[in-house]
Amino acid sequence: MPYATNADLPPSVSRHLPEHALDIYREAFNHAFLAHTGDPRQEEASHRIAWAAVKRSYRQSSRIFLRACLAGTLKDSRYRMNTTGFYPGMLNSPDRS
């Protein structure tokens, strides 16, 4: 069933994600749910699609989800995490002194 607000999302989703990620999840779920009308696995597919949408913008670190990065993704080795988020830092640069 589509979700009207983030408060309607199941606890298994809402207790793990920050507010913006919940918005992404809800919108992706609702869109996928309508796109898969008639599919016997409509709800399962919609949840999988919604989680994939969240994972494009957020990465899980331990038990929390963090915004992927301001200027790249966690896969980009030029970015490293500090206590407030991410900042550019050439971790694997050959010219690093």
Beta strands, then each sheet from edge to edge (+ up, - down):
strand 1: 58-61
strand 2: 64-67
strand 3: 79-82
strand 4: 85-88
sheet 1: 1+ 2-
sheet 2: 3+ 4-
end
